[in-house]
């Protein structure tokens, strides 16, 4: 196996085990990779606001790509290399119209200062640091005049995401994408937000060719980086579509599949 110049790793279902922990073996493997001169990137759907809490789980990295590609941060300098926001007018319209039809609608807004979330959201996302919940997260955003990189919507009275997704689709335009996948929420992000383009921009910034990169993942939101990277590695626990798109299948995340692959590359 050839040592890559840049390696990108999904978090949930890839670096983390089913209990949302990262093994010592996996953490050590990532640090050995960095010590060998490889640029290590954490590429996750998790919001920018919990990057530090997430890094406490997996250990230090060189760059983070958060929010499925909405934000890219150089962790050595804190420089924001990419930030793609959702038009405020669309956020206001979607929430206002849906609230009139769905009294149990809940929302969460990813902003630079944190996640503005309402009751019920914390139960639908990976465990994170304790955060404040707001009676009306939209009012709080307006009060702060903050930009938003992602809007998450859910119905406390129903788990029918397909119906909620259709309701959202009728209210948005081609400036945004509405999707649902890894977590039981419907997400609204700026059009084109994807891990693939975010990693491509980062690689161009670092003057790294796609052929010299490798990406690890398990979910549908990893397909963008799989289509771009030189080597796509799917976890054995990945969905069928993800495994079919990969060049290599690693062991299960619960069996430290990422660590095993890295150890083979490094000859450990």
DRENPA-3360 file (N, C-alpha, C; in nm, 2 decimals, always signed):
BEGIN
1 = XXXXXXXX = +0.08/-0.12/+0.00/+0.00/+0.00/+0.00/+0.09/+0.13/+0.00 ~ +0.05/+0.23/-0.08/+0.12/+0.35/-0.09/+0.07/+0.45/+0.01 ~ +0.16/+0.52/+0.08/+0.13/+0.62/+0.18/+0.07/+0.74/+0.11 ~ -0.05/+0.78/+0.15/-0.12/+0.90/+0.09/-0.05/+1.03/+0.14 ~ -0.08/+1.14/+0.07/-0.04/+1.27/+0.11/-0.15/+1.33/+0.21 ~ -0.27/+1.30/+0.18/-0.38/+1.35/+0.26/-0.48/+1.23/+0.28 ~ -0.53/+1.22/+0.41/-0.63/+1.12/+0.44/-0.74/+1.18/+0.51 ~ -0.87/+1.15/+0.47/-0.99/+1.21/+0.52/-1.07/+1.10/+0.59;
9 = XXXXXXXX = -1.13/+1.13/+0.70/-1.20/+1.03/+0.78/-1.33/+1.09/+0.82 ~ -1.44/+1.01/+0.79/-1.57/+1.03/+0.85/-1.56/+1.00/+1.00 ~ -1.65/+1.04/+1.08/-1.65/+1.02/+1.22/-1.74/+0.91/+1.27 ~ -1.87/+0.94/+1.27/-1.97/+0.84/+1.32/-1.98/+0.72/+1.22 ~ -1.96/+0.60/+1.28/-1.97/+0.48/+1.20/-1.84/+0.45/+1.13 ~ -1.74/+0.54/+1.15/-1.61/+0.52/+1.08/-1.50/+0.52/+1.19 ~ -1.46/+0.64/+1.24/-1.37/+0.65/+1.35/-1.43/+0.60/+1.48 ~ -1.55/+0.63/+1.50/-1.62/+0.60/+1.62/-1.69/+0.46/+1.62;
17 = XXXXXXXX = -1.69/+0.39/+1.73/-1.76/+0.27/+1.74/-1.90/+0.29/+1.77 ~ -1.98/+0.19/+1.77/-2.13/+0.20/+1.79/-2.16/+0.27/+1.92 ~ -2.07/+0.26/+2.02/-2.10/+0.33/+2.15/-2.05/+0.47/+2.15 ~ -2.02/+0.53/+2.03/-1.98/+0.67/+2.01/-1.84/+0.70/+2.08 ~ -1.76/+0.60/+2.09/-1.62/+0.62/+2.15/-1.52/+0.58/+2.04 ~ -1.40/+0.64/+2.05/-1.29/+0.61/+1.96/-1.19/+0.54/+2.04 ~ -1.15/+0.42/+1.99/-1.05/+0.34/+2.07/-0.91/+0.40/+2.07 ~ -0.84/+0.36/+2.17/-0.70/+0.41/+2.18/-0.62/+0.36/+2.06;
25 = XXXXXXXX = -0.65/+0.24/+2.01/-0.58/+0.19/+1.89/-0.60/+0.29/+1.77 ~ -0.73/+0.33/+1.75/-0.76/+0.42/+1.64/-0.69/+0.55/+1.66 ~ -0.70/+0.61/+1.78/-0.63/+0.74/+1.80/-0.48/+0.73/+1.77 ~ -0.42/+0.62/+1.82/-0.28/+0.61/+1.80/-0.25/+0.59/+1.65 ~ -0.33/+0.52/+1.58/-0.31/+0.50/+1.43/-0.31/+0.64/+1.36 ~ -0.41/+0.72/+1.40/-0.42/+0.86/+1.33/-0.29/+0.94/+1.36 ~ -0.24/+0.93/+1.48/-0.12/+1.01/+1.52/+0.00/+0.95/+1.45 ~ +0.01/+0.82/+1.43/+0.12/+0.76/+1.36/+0.12/+0.81/+1.21;
33 = XXXXXXXX = +0.00/+0.82/+1.16/-0.02/+0.87/+1.02/+0.03/+1.01/+1.01 ~ -0.01/+1.10/+1.10/+0.04/+1.23/+1.10/+0.19/+1.24/+1.12 ~ +0.24/+1.16/+1.21/+0.39/+1.16/+1.23/+0.46/+1.11/+1.11 ~ +0.40/+1.04/+1.02/+0.46/+0.99/+0.89/+0.45/+1.10/+0.79 ~ +0.39/+1.22/+0.82/+0.38/+1.33/+0.73/+0.25/+1.34/+0.65 ~ +0.16/+1.26/+0.68/+0.03/+1.26/+0.61/-0.06/+1.37/+0.67 ~ -0.13/+1.45/+0.59/-0.22/+1.55/+0.64/-0.35/+1.47/+0.67 ~ -0.40/+1.48/+0.80/-0.51/+1.41/+0.84/-0.63/+1.51/+0.85;
41 = XXXXXXXX = -0.74/+1.47/+0.79/-0.86/+1.56/+0.79/-0.98/+1.48/+0.85 ~ -1.05/+1.55/+0.94/-1.18/+1.49/+0.99/-1.29/+1.55/+0.90 ~ -1.36/+1.46/+0.84/-1.47/+1.51/+0.75/-1.60/+1.45/+0.79 ~ -1.69/+1.53/+0.85/-1.81/+1.48/+0.92/-1.93/+1.56/+0.89 ~ -2.04/+1.50/+0.91/-2.17/+1.58/+0.91/-2.20/+1.65/+1.03 ~ -2.12/+1.63/+1.14/-2.14/+1.70/+1.26/-2.12/+1.85/+1.24 ~ -2.20/+1.93/+1.32/-2.19/+2.08/+1.30/-2.06/+2.14/+1.35 ~ -2.02/+2.25/+1.30/-1.89/+2.32/+1.33/-1.88/+2.34/+1.48;
49 = XXXXXXXX = -2.00/+2.37/+1.54/-2.00/+2.42/+1.68/-1.94/+2.31/+1.78 ~ -1.95/+2.18/+1.74/-1.90/+2.08/+1.83/-1.77/+2.01/+1.78 ~ -1.69/+2.09/+1.70/-1.57/+2.04/+1.65/-1.47/+2.00/+1.76 ~ -1.46/+2.09/+1.86/-1.37/+2.06/+1.97/-1.41/+1.94/+2.05 ~ -1.54/+1.93/+2.08/-1.59/+1.81/+2.15/-1.56/+1.68/+2.07 ~ -1.58/+1.69/+1.94/-1.55/+1.57/+1.86/-1.40/+1.54/+1.85 ~ -1.32/+1.64/+1.85/-1.18/+1.61/+1.85/-1.13/+1.56/+1.98 ~ -1.20/+1.59/+2.09/-1.16/+1.52/+2.21/-1.18/+1.37/+2.21;
57 = XXXXXXXX = -1.27/+1.33/+2.12/-1.30/+1.19/+2.10/-1.19/+1.12/+2.01 ~ -1.16/+1.19/+1.90/-1.07/+1.12/+1.80/-0.92/+1.16/+1.81 ~ -0.89/+1.27/+1.88/-0.76/+1.32/+1.89/-0.73/+1.43/+1.79 ~ -0.61/+1.49/+1.79/-0.57/+1.60/+1.70/-0.57/+1.57/+1.56 ~ -0.62/+1.66/+1.47/-0.61/+1.65/+1.33/-0.56/+1.78/+1.27 ~ -0.53/+1.78/+1.14/-0.47/+1.90/+1.08/-0.58/+1.99/+1.03 ~ -0.69/+1.94/+0.97/-0.80/+2.01/+0.92/-0.93/+1.95/+0.96 ~ -1.04/+2.02/+0.98/-1.17/+1.97/+1.00/-1.27/+2.02/+0.88;
65 = XXXXXXXX = -1.34/+1.93/+0.83/-1.45/+1.96/+0.74/-1.58/+1.92/+0.81 ~ -1.66/+2.02/+0.84/-1.78/+2.00/+0.93/-1.91/+2.03/+0.85 ~ -2.02/+1.98/+0.90/-2.15/+2.01/+0.84/-2.16/+1.95/+0.70 ~ -2.10/+1.83/+0.68/-2.10/+1.77/+0.54/-2.03/+1.86/+0.44 ~ -1.94/+1.94/+0.47/-1.87/+2.03/+0.38/-1.90/+2.17/+0.38 ~ -1.99/+2.21/+0.47/-2.02/+2.36/+0.48/-1.91/+2.44/+0.53 ~ -1.83/+2.38/+0.63/-1.72/+2.45/+0.69/-1.59/+2.38/+0.68 ~ -1.48/+2.45/+0.66/-1.35/+2.39/+0.66/-1.26/+2.48/+0.75;
73 = XXXXXXXX = -1.19/+2.42/+0.85/-1.10/+2.50/+0.94/-0.96/+2.44/+0.94 ~ -0.86/+2.52/+0.93/-0.72/+2.48/+0.96/-0.70/+2.48/+1.11 ~ -0.68/+2.37/+1.16/-0.68/+2.36/+1.31/-0.55/+2.41/+1.37 ~ -0.45/+2.43/+1.28/-0.32/+2.48/+1.33/-0.32/+2.63/+1.35 ~ -0.41/+2.70/+1.27/-0.42/+2.84/+1.27/-0.55/+2.89/+1.31 ~ -0.65/+2.81/+1.30/-0.79/+2.85/+1.33/-0.85/+2.92/+1.21 ~ -0.78/+2.93/+1.09/-0.83/+3.00/+0.97/-0.95/+2.92/+0.91 ~ -1.05/+3.00/+0.88/-1.17/+2.94/+0.81/-1.14/+2.94/+0.66;
81 = XXXXXXXX = -1.13/+2.83/+0.61/-1.10/+2.81/+0.46/-1.23/+2.80/+0.38 ~ -1.34/+2.76/+0.44/-1.46/+2.75/+0.37/-1.58/+2.77/+0.46 ~ -1.68/+2.85/+0.42/-1.80/+2.86/+0.50/-1.91/+2.89/+0.40 ~ -2.01/+2.80/+0.39/-2.12/+2.81/+0.30/-2.25/+2.83/+0.38 ~ -2.32/+2.94/+0.36/-2.44/+2.96/+0.44/-2.57/+2.94/+0.37 ~ -2.67/+2.92/+0.44/-2.81/+2.91/+0.39/-2.87/+3.05/+0.38 ~ -2.93/+3.09/+0.27/-3.00/+3.22/+0.27/-3.10/+3.23/+0.38 ~ -3.10/+3.34/+0.45/-3.18/+3.37/+0.57/-3.33/+3.37/+0.53;
89 = XXXXXXXX = -3.36/+3.42/+0.41/-3.50/+3.43/+0.37/-3.56/+3.29/+0.35 ~ -3.48/+3.19/+0.31/-3.53/+3.06/+0.29/-3.56/+2.99/+0.43 ~ -3.47/+3.02/+0.52/-3.48/+2.97/+0.66/-3.61/+3.02/+0.72 ~ -3.63/+3.15/+0.71/-3.75/+3.21/+0.77/-3.88/+3.15/+0.71 ~ -3.88/+3.14/+0.57/-4.00/+3.09/+0.50/-4.03/+2.95/+0.54 ~ -3.93/+2.86/+0.54/-3.95/+2.72/+0.57/-4.01/+2.70/+0.71 ~ -3.94/+2.77/+0.81/-3.99/+2.75/+0.95/-4.12/+2.81/+0.97 ~ -4.15/+2.93/+0.92/-4.28/+3.00/+0.94/-4.39/+2.92/+0.88;
97 = XXXXXXXX = -4.38/+2.87/+0.76/-4.49/+2.80/+0.70/-4.51/+2.66/+0.76 ~ -4.40/+2.59/+0.79/-4.42/+2.46/+0.85/-4.47/+2.46/+0.99 ~ -4.44/+2.57/+1.07/-4.49/+2.58/+1.20/-4.64/+2.60/+1.21 ~ -4.69/+2.66/+1.10/-4.84/+2.68/+1.10/-4.91/+2.55/+1.07 ~ -4.84/+2.46/+1.01/-4.91/+2.33/+0.97/-4.87/+2.22/+1.07 ~ -4.75/+2.24/+1.14/-4.70/+2.13/+1.22/-4.67/+2.19/+1.36 ~ -4.76/+2.19/+1.45/-4.74/+2.25/+1.59/-4.63/+2.18/+1.66 ~ -4.59/+2.06/+1.63/-4.49/+1.99/+1.70/-4.35/+2.00/+1.63;
105 = XXXXXXXX = -4.34/+2.09/+1.54/-4.21/+2.11/+1.46/-4.10/+2.16/+1.56 ~ -3.99/+2.10/+1.55/-3.87/+2.14/+1.62/-3.76/+2.17/+1.52 ~ -3.67/+2.26/+1.56/-3.56/+2.30/+1.47/-3.43/+2.31/+1.54 ~ -3.32/+2.31/+1.47/-3.19/+2.34/+1.52/-3.12/+2.42/+1.41 ~ -3.04/+2.52/+1.44/-2.97/+2.60/+1.35/-2.82/+2.60/+1.38 ~ -2.74/+2.56/+1.28/-2.59/+2.56/+1.30/-2.54/+2.70/+1.27 ~ -2.48/+2.76/+1.37/-2.43/+2.90/+1.35/-2.28/+2.90/+1.40 ~ -2.20/+3.00/+1.36/-2.06/+3.01/+1.40/-2.04/+3.00/+1.55;
113 = XXXXXXXX = -2.14/+3.05/+1.63/-2.12/+3.05/+1.78/-2.17/+2.92/+1.85 ~ -2.25/+2.84/+1.77/-2.30/+2.72/+1.83/-2.43/+2.67/+1.76 ~ -2.48/+2.56/+1.81/-2.61/+2.51/+1.76/-2.72/+2.57/+1.84 ~ -2.81/+2.64/+1.78/-2.93/+2.70/+1.84/-3.04/+2.59/+1.82 ~ -3.07/+2.52/+1.93/-3.16/+2.40/+1.92/-3.27/+2.41/+2.01 ~ -3.38/+2.35/+1.97/-3.50/+2.34/+2.05/-3.51/+2.20/+2.11 ~ -3.60/+2.19/+2.21/-3.62/+2.06/+2.28/-3.65/+1.95/+2.18 ~ -3.58/+1.83/+2.20/-3.60/+1.72/+2.12/-3.49/+1.69/+2.02;
121 = XXXXXXXX = -3.41/+1.79/+1.99/-3.30/+1.78/+1.89/-3.19/+1.69/+1.95 ~ -3.15/+1.71/+2.07/-3.04/+1.64/+2.13/-3.06/+1.49/+2.12 ~ -3.19/+1.44/+2.13/-3.21/+1.30/+2.12/-3.20/+1.24/+1.98 ~ -3.18/+1.33/+1.88/-3.18/+1.29/+1.74/-3.04/+1.30/+1.68 ~ -2.94/+1.34/+1.75/-2.81/+1.36/+1.70/-2.71/+1.29/+1.79 ~ -2.58/+1.27/+1.75/-2.48/+1.20/+1.83/-2.46/+1.28/+1.96 ~ -2.42/+1.21/+2.07/-2.40/+1.28/+2.19/-2.29/+1.39/+2.18 ~ -2.32/+1.50/+2.24/-2.23/+1.62/+2.23/-2.22/+1.68/+2.37;
129 = XXXXXXXX = -2.15/+1.79/+2.38/-2.14/+1.86/+2.51/-2.28/+1.92/+2.54 ~ -2.31/+1.93/+2.67/-2.44/+1.99/+2.70/-2.46/+2.13/+2.64 ~ -2.57/+2.15/+2.59/-2.60/+2.28/+2.52/-2.73/+2.34/+2.57 ~ -2.75/+2.47/+2.55/-2.87/+2.53/+2.58/-2.98/+2.50/+2.48 ~ -3.10/+2.48/+2.53/-3.22/+2.47/+2.43/-3.30/+2.60/+2.44 ~ -3.36/+2.63/+2.33/-3.44/+2.76/+2.32/-3.58/+2.72/+2.29 ~ -3.67/+2.80/+2.34/-3.81/+2.79/+2.31/-3.84/+2.82/+2.17 ~ -3.76/+2.91/+2.11/-3.78/+2.95/+1.97/-3.64/+2.98/+1.92;
137 = XXXXXXXX = -3.57/+2.88/+1.85/-3.44/+2.90/+1.80/-3.43/+3.00/+1.69 ~ -3.54/+3.02/+1.61/-3.54/+3.12/+1.51/-3.54/+3.26/+1.56 ~ -3.61/+3.28/+1.67/-3.60/+3.42/+1.73/-3.46/+3.44/+1.79 ~ -3.40/+3.34/+1.84/-3.27/+3.36/+1.90/-3.17/+3.39/+1.79 ~ -3.18/+3.33/+1.67/-3.09/+3.36/+1.56/-3.11/+3.50/+1.51 ~ -3.24/+3.55/+1.51/-3.27/+3.68/+1.47/-3.21/+3.78/+1.57 ~ -3.22/+3.75/+1.70/-3.16/+3.84/+1.80/-3.01/+3.85/+1.78 ~ -2.94/+3.74/+1.75/-2.80/+3.74/+1.73/-2.75/+3.79/+1.59;
145 = XXXXXXXX = -2.84/+3.79/+1.50/-2.81/+3.83/+1.36/-2.70/+3.74/+1.30 ~ -2.71/+3.61/+1.33/-2.60/+3.52/+1.29/-2.64/+3.45/+1.15 ~ -2.53/+3.41/+1.08/-2.55/+3.33/+0.96/-2.57/+3.19/+1.00 ~ -2.63/+3.11/+0.91/-2.66/+2.97/+0.94/-2.60/+2.88/+0.83 ~ -2.53/+2.78/+0.87/-2.48/+2.68/+0.77/-2.57/+2.56/+0.75 ~ -2.66/+2.54/+0.84/-2.75/+2.42/+0.83/-2.87/+2.44/+0.92 ~ -2.99/+2.41/+0.86/-3.11/+2.41/+0.93/-3.16/+2.26/+0.94 ~ -3.19/+2.21/+1.06/-3.24/+2.08/+1.08/-3.38/+2.09/+1.13;
153 = XXXXXXXX = -3.47/+2.01/+1.08/-3.61/+2.01/+1.12/-3.65/+1.87/+1.16 ~ -3.74/+1.86/+1.25/-3.80/+1.74/+1.30/-3.94/+1.76/+1.36 ~ -4.02/+1.66/+1.36/-4.15/+1.66/+1.41/-4.16/+1.58/+1.54 ~ -4.18/+1.64/+1.65/-4.18/+1.57/+1.78/-4.29/+1.46/+1.78 ~ -4.39/+1.48/+1.70/-4.51/+1.39/+1.71/-4.51/+1.28/+1.60 ~ -4.41/+1.28/+1.51/-4.40/+1.19/+1.40/-4.26/+1.16/+1.36 ~ -4.23/+1.03/+1.32/-4.10/+1.00/+1.27/-4.10/+0.98/+1.12 ~ -4.21/+1.03/+1.06/-4.23/+1.02/+0.91/-4.14/+1.13/+0.84;
161 = XXXXXXXX = -4.02/+1.10/+0.82/-3.93/+1.20/+0.75/-3.96/+1.22/+0.61 ~ -4.01/+1.12/+0.54/-4.04/+1.14/+0.40/-4.15/+1.25/+0.38 ~ -4.25/+1.24/+0.46/-4.36/+1.35/+0.45/-4.30/+1.48/+0.48 ~ -4.22/+1.49/+0.59/-4.16/+1.62/+0.63/-4.07/+1.67/+0.52 ~ -3.99/+1.58/+0.46/-3.90/+1.62/+0.35/-3.98/+1.67/+0.23 ~ -4.09/+1.61/+0.19/-4.18/+1.66/+0.08/-4.23/+1.80/+0.11 ~ -4.27/+1.82/+0.24/-4.32/+1.95/+0.28/-4.21/+2.06/+0.26 ~ -4.09/+2.02/+0.30/-3.98/+2.11/+0.29/-3.94/+2.14/+0.15;
169 = XXXXXXXX = -3.94/+2.04/+0.07/-3.91/+2.05/-0.08/-4.00/+2.16/-0.15 ~ -4.12/+2.16/-0.11/-4.22/+2.26/-0.17/-4.19/+2.40/-0.13 ~ -4.11/+2.42/-0.03/-4.08/+2.56/+0.02/-3.94/+2.61/-0.02 ~ -3.86/+2.53/-0.08/-3.72/+2.57/-0.11/-3.70/+2.59/-0.26 ~ -3.59/+2.65/-0.29/-3.56/+2.67/-0.43/-3.42/+2.61/-0.46 ~ -3.37/+2.64/-0.58/-3.24/+2.58/-0.62/-3.12/+2.63/-0.55 ~ -3.14/+2.73/-0.46/-3.03/+2.78/-0.38/-2.99/+2.69/-0.27 ~ -3.07/+2.59/-0.23/-3.05/+2.50/-0.12/-3.08/+2.36/-0.16;
177 = XXXXXXXX = -3.04/+2.26/-0.08/-3.07/+2.12/-0.09/-3.14/+2.08/+0.04 ~ -3.24/+2.00/+0.03/-3.31/+1.94/+0.15/-3.29/+1.79/+0.14 ~ -3.23/+1.74/+0.25/-3.19/+1.60/+0.25/-3.22/+1.54/+0.39 ~ -3.24/+1.40/+0.39/-3.24/+1.33/+0.52/-3.17/+1.20/+0.50 ~ -3.09/+1.16/+0.60/-3.02/+1.03/+0.58/-2.97/+0.98/+0.71 ~ -2.85/+1.02/+0.76/-2.79/+0.96/+0.88/-2.87/+0.97/+1.01 ~ -2.93/+1.09/+1.03/-3.00/+1.11/+1.15/-3.15/+1.14/+1.13 ~ -3.24/+1.12/+1.22/-3.38/+1.14/+1.20/-3.42/+1.29/+1.20;
185 = XXXXXXXX = -3.37/+1.36/+1.11/-3.40/+1.50/+1.09/-3.39/+1.53/+0.94 ~ -3.46/+1.63/+0.89/-3.45/+1.68/+0.75/-3.36/+1.80/+0.76 ~ -3.26/+1.80/+0.68/-3.16/+1.91/+0.68/-3.17/+2.00/+0.55 ~ -3.16/+2.13/+0.57/-3.15/+2.22/+0.46/-3.01/+2.29/+0.46 ~ -2.94/+2.27/+0.35/-2.81/+2.33/+0.34/-2.80/+2.40/+0.21 ~ -2.70/+2.48/+0.20/-2.67/+2.55/+0.07/-2.65/+2.45/-0.04 ~ -2.70/+2.48/-0.16/-2.68/+2.39/-0.27/-2.54/+2.36/-0.30 ~ -2.51/+2.23/-0.32/-2.37/+2.19/-0.35/-2.28/+2.16/-0.23;
193 = XXXXXXXX = -2.34/+2.18/-0.11/-2.26/+2.15/+0.01/-2.25/+2.00/+0.02 ~ -2.12/+1.96/+0.02/-2.09/+1.81/+0.01/-1.94/+1.80/+0.06 ~ -1.91/+1.68/+0.12/-1.78/+1.66/+0.16/-1.68/+1.65/+0.04 ~ -1.73/+1.61/-0.08/-1.64/+1.59/-0.19/-1.58/+1.73/-0.24 ~ -1.67/+1.83/-0.27/-1.62/+1.96/-0.31/-1.53/+2.02/-0.20 ~ -1.57/+2.00/-0.08/-1.49/+2.07/+0.03/-1.35/+2.01/+0.04 ~ -1.34/+1.88/+0.02/-1.21/+1.81/+0.02/-1.13/+1.85/-0.10 ~ -1.20/+1.86/-0.21/-1.13/+1.90/-0.34/-1.07/+2.04/-0.32;
201 = XXXXXXXX = -1.15/+2.13/-0.27/-1.10/+2.27/-0.24/-0.98/+2.27/-0.15 ~ -0.99/+2.19/-0.04/-0.88/+2.18/+0.05/-0.76/+2.13/-0.01 ~ -0.77/+2.02/-0.09/-0.66/+1.96/-0.16/-0.59/+2.06/-0.26 ~ -0.67/+2.14/-0.33/-0.62/+2.24/-0.42/-0.54/+2.35/-0.34 ~ -0.60/+2.38/-0.22/-0.53/+2.48/-0.13/-0.40/+2.43/-0.09 ~ -0.38/+2.30/-0.07/-0.26/+2.24/-0.02/-0.17/+2.19/-0.14 ~ -0.22/+2.21/-0.26/-0.15/+2.16/-0.38/-0.13/+2.01/-0.38 ~ -0.24/+1.93/-0.34/-0.24/+1.79/-0.33/-0.33/+1.73/-0.44;
209 = XXXXXXXX = -0.28/+1.64/-0.52/-0.36/+1.58/-0.63/-0.46/+1.48/-0.57 ~ -0.57/+1.46/-0.63/-0.67/+1.37/-0.58/-0.62/+1.22/-0.57 ~ -0.53/+1.19/-0.67/-0.47/+1.06/-0.67/-0.39/+1.03/-0.55 ~ -0.34/+1.13/-0.48/-0.26/+1.11/-0.36/-0.34/+1.12/-0.23 ~ -0.47/+1.11/-0.24/-0.56/+1.11/-0.12/-0.63/+0.98/-0.10 ~ -0.68/+0.97/+0.02/-0.76/+0.85/+0.06/-0.87/+0.90/+0.15 ~ -0.99/+0.84/+0.14/-1.10/+0.88/+0.22/-1.17/+0.75/+0.28 ~ -1.21/+0.77/+0.41/-1.28/+0.66/+0.48/-1.42/+0.70/+0.52;
217 = XXXXXXXX = -1.52/+0.61/+0.50/-1.65/+0.65/+0.53/-1.75/+0.53/+0.54 ~ -1.87/+0.56/+0.58/-1.97/+0.45/+0.59/-2.11/+0.49/+0.55 ~ -2.13/+0.62/+0.52/-2.27/+0.66/+0.50/-2.28/+0.73/+0.36 ~ -2.41/+0.75/+0.32/-2.44/+0.81/+0.19/-2.37/+0.95/+0.18 ~ -2.36/+1.02/+0.29/-2.30/+1.15/+0.28/-2.15/+1.14/+0.26 ~ -2.09/+1.02/+0.25/-1.95/+1.00/+0.21/-1.93/+0.98/+0.07 ~ -2.03/+0.96/-0.01/-2.02/+0.93/-0.15/-1.95/+1.04/-0.23 ~ -1.98/+1.16/-0.19/-1.91/+1.27/-0.26/-1.76/+1.27/-0.26;
225 = XXXXXXXX = -1.71/+1.24/-0.14/-1.56/+1.23/-0.13/-1.51/+1.10/-0.19 ~ -1.59/+0.99/-0.19/-1.56/+0.87/-0.26/-1.54/+0.89/-0.41 ~ -1.62/+0.97/-0.46/-1.62/+0.99/-0.61/-1.50/+1.08/-0.65 ~ -1.44/+1.15/-0.55/-1.33/+1.24/-0.58/-1.19/+1.18/-0.55 ~ -1.19/+1.11/-0.44/-1.06/+1.07/-0.38/-0.99/+0.96/-0.47 ~ -0.86/+0.95/-0.45/-0.78/+0.85/-0.52/-0.81/+0.71/-0.47 ~ -0.84/+0.69/-0.34/-0.87/+0.56/-0.28/-0.98/+0.58/-0.19 ~ -1.10/+0.51/-0.21/-1.21/+0.52/-0.13/-1.22/+0.39/-0.04;
233 = XXXXXXXX = -1.22/+0.41/+0.09/-1.23/+0.29/+0.18/-1.36/+0.29/+0.26 ~ -1.44/+0.19/+0.23/-1.57/+0.18/+0.31/-1.55/+0.09/+0.42 ~ -1.62/+0.12/+0.53/-1.62/+0.03/+0.65/-1.71/-0.09/+0.62 ~ -1.68/-0.20/+0.68/-1.76/-0.32/+0.66/-1.91/-0.30/+0.70 ~ -1.93/-0.20/+0.79/-2.06/-0.17/+0.84/-2.13/-0.06/+0.75 ~ -2.07/-0.02/+0.65/-2.13/+0.08/+0.56/-2.25/+0.03/+0.49 ~ -2.33/+0.12/+0.44/-2.45/+0.08/+0.36/-2.40/+0.01/+0.23 ~ -2.49/-0.06/+0.17/-2.46/-0.14/+0.05/-2.41/-0.05/-0.06;
241 = XXXXXXXX = -2.47/+0.07/-0.08/-2.44/+0.16/-0.19/-2.30/+0.22/-0.16 ~ -2.26/+0.24/-0.04/-2.13/+0.29/-0.01/-2.02/+0.19/-0.03 ~ -2.05/+0.07/+0.01/-1.95/-0.04/-0.01/-1.93/-0.06/-0.16 ~ -2.04/-0.05/-0.24/-2.03/-0.07/-0.39/-1.95/+0.04/-0.45 ~ -1.94/+0.16/-0.39/-1.87/+0.27/-0.45/-1.72/+0.27/-0.40 ~ -1.68/+0.19/-0.31/-1.55/+0.19/-0.26/-1.45/+0.11/-0.34 ~ -1.32/+0.14/-0.32/-1.21/+0.07/-0.38/-1.17/-0.05/-0.29 ~ -1.19/-0.02/-0.16/-1.14/-0.12/-0.05/-1.25/-0.12/+0.06;
249 = XXXXXXXX = -1.27/-0.24/+0.11/-1.36/-0.26/+0.23/-1.27/-0.28/+0.35 ~ -1.28/-0.20/+0.45/-1.21/-0.22/+0.58/-1.29/-0.30/+0.68 ~ -1.24/-0.34/+0.79/-1.31/-0.41/+0.89/-1.42/-0.32/+0.95 ~ -1.50/-0.37/+1.03/-1.61/-0.30/+1.10/-1.55/-0.19/+1.19 ~ -1.63/-0.08/+1.20/-1.59/+0.03/+1.29/-1.57/-0.03/+1.43 ~ -1.65/-0.12/+1.48/-1.64/-0.18/+1.61/-1.52/-0.27/+1.63 ~ -1.46/-0.30/+1.51/-1.34/-0.38/+1.52/-1.21/-0.30/+1.48 ~ -1.22/-0.17/+1.49/-1.11/-0.08/+1.46/-1.06/-0.09/+1.32;
257 = XXXXXXXX = -1.16/-0.09/+1.23/-1.12/-0.11/+1.08/-1.03/+0.00/+1.03 ~ -1.05/+0.12/+1.07/-0.96/+0.23/+1.03/-0.82/+0.21/+1.08 ~ -0.81/+0.17/+1.20/-0.67/+0.15/+1.26/-0.60/+0.03/+1.19 ~ -0.68/-0.07/+1.16/-0.62/-0.19/+1.09/-0.57/-0.15/+0.96 ~ -0.64/-0.07/+0.88/-0.59/-0.03/+0.75/-0.47/+0.06/+0.76 ~ -0.47/+0.15/+0.85/-0.35/+0.24/+0.87/-0.23/+0.16/+0.91 ~ -0.25/+0.07/+1.00/-0.13/-0.01/+1.05/-0.07/-0.09/+0.93 ~ -0.16/-0.14/+0.84/-0.11/-0.21/+0.72/-0.03/-0.12/+0.63;
265 = XXXX = -0.08/+0.00/+0.61/-0.01/+0.10/+0.53/+0.13/+0.13/+0.59 ~ +0.13/+0.15/+0.72/+0.26/+0.19/+0.78/+0.35/+0.07/+0.82 ~ +0.30/-0.05/+0.80/+0.38/-0.17/+0.83/+0.39/-0.19/+0.98 ~ +0.29/-0.15/+1.06/+0.30/-0.16/+1.20/+0.26/-0.30/+1.24;
% end
